């Protein structure tokens, strides 16, 4: 694994020092889990924003709605 140097405030360090109580084998595992979770959350937010934009385009584009309805003809319920 790669290493990096970061600067934290006292509350971050206090939280990291509880790594065992939180179920992690070391501070690095806690940081990796937090970063993974943050990355997944940011991706989910990006996808949700994209879905909102697509829904707005669909809502305002009658031609797209007609195309979608035509594509559904004959599909099972």
Kinemage of the C-alpha trace (Angstrom):
@kinemage 1
@onewidth
@group {chain A} dominant
@subgroup {mainchain}
@vectorlist {calphas} color= white
{ca unk a 1} P 0.000 0.000 0.000
{ca unk a 2} L 1.020 3.571 -0.550
{ca unk a 3} L 1.588 6.017 2.263
{ca unk a 4} L 0.782 9.700 2.501
{ca unk a 5} L 1.155 12.400 5.106
{ca unk a 6} L -1.926 14.328 6.248
{ca unk a 7} L -2.616 16.976 8.869
{ca unk a 8} L -5.533 16.466 11.256
{ca unk a 9} L -7.072 18.483 14.037
{ca unk a 10} L -7.359 17.194 17.592
{ca unk a 11} L -10.906 15.894 17.195
{ca unk a 12} L -9.904 13.866 14.128
{ca unk a 13} L -6.965 12.363 15.999
{ca unk a 14} L -9.163 11.581 19.010
{ca unk a 15} L -11.602 9.795 16.706
{ca unk a 16} L -8.786 7.851 15.011
{ca unk a 17} L -7.435 6.783 18.382
{ca unk a 18} L -10.703 4.906 18.966
{ca unk a 19} L -10.013 2.632 15.985
{ca unk a 20} L -10.070 -0.584 18.058
{ca unk a 21} L -13.320 0.303 19.799
{ca unk a 22} L -14.796 1.003 16.357
{ca unk a 23} L -13.750 -2.435 15.105
{ca unk a 24} L -10.696 -1.569 13.012
{ca unk a 25} L -7.297 -3.223 13.287
{ca unk a 26} L -5.420 0.063 12.949
{ca unk a 27} L -5.855 3.768 12.211
{ca unk a 28} L -5.104 3.266 8.525
{ca unk a 29} L -7.944 0.765 8.170
{ca unk a 30} L -10.316 3.298 9.726
{ca unk a 31} L -9.150 6.048 7.357
{ca unk a 32} L -9.447 3.734 4.320
{ca unk a 33} L -12.976 2.730 5.317
{ca unk a 34} L -13.966 6.364 5.832
{ca unk a 35} L -12.536 7.367 2.450
{ca unk a 36} L -14.230 4.419 0.714
{ca unk a 37} L -17.534 5.363 2.305
{ca unk a 38} L -17.133 9.018 1.350
{ca unk a 39} L -16.224 8.084 -2.221
{ca unk a 40} L -19.284 5.821 -2.516
{ca unk a 41} L -21.515 8.522 -1.029
{ca unk a 42} L -20.208 11.138 -3.449
{ca unk a 43} L -20.773 8.768 -6.386
{ca unk a 44} L -24.327 8.074 -5.174
{ca unk a 45} L -24.986 11.817 -4.930
{ca unk a 46} L -23.614 12.320 -8.446
{ca unk a 47} L -25.859 9.566 -9.797
{ca unk a 48} L -28.895 10.981 -7.982
{ca unk a 49} L -28.225 14.436 -9.448
{ca unk a 50} L -27.870 12.892 -12.892
{ca unk a 51} L -31.161 11.018 -12.456
{ca unk a 52} L -32.899 14.263 -11.495
{ca unk a 53} L -31.564 15.924 -14.644
{ca unk a 54} L -32.662 13.002 -16.840
{ca unk a 55} L -36.107 13.053 -15.237
{ca unk a 56} L -36.395 16.788 -15.939
{ca unk a 57} L -35.397 16.285 -19.577
{ca unk a 58} L -37.926 13.465 -19.911
{ca unk a 59} L -40.661 15.511 -18.227
{ca unk a 60} L -40.195 18.450 -20.586
{ca unk a 61} L -39.529 16.554 -23.852
{ca unk a 62} L -42.779 15.238 -25.321
{ca unk a 63} L -40.954 13.664 -28.278
{ca unk a 64} L -38.828 11.614 -25.888
{ca unk a 65} L -41.963 10.574 -23.983
{ca unk a 66} L -43.602 9.426 -27.229
{ca unk a 67} L -40.475 7.513 -28.238
{ca unk a 68} L -40.401 5.792 -24.856
{ca unk a 69} L -44.086 4.882 -25.040
{ca unk a 70} L -43.617 3.497 -28.562
{ca unk a 71} L -40.716 1.348 -27.368
{ca unk a 72} L -42.889 -0.121 -24.606
{ca unk a 73} L -45.616 -1.328 -26.976
{ca unk a 74} L -45.686 -5.109 -26.910
{ca unk a 75} L -43.612 -5.492 -23.757
{ca unk a 76} L -45.144 -7.675 -21.064
{ca unk a 77} L -46.590 -5.914 -18.050
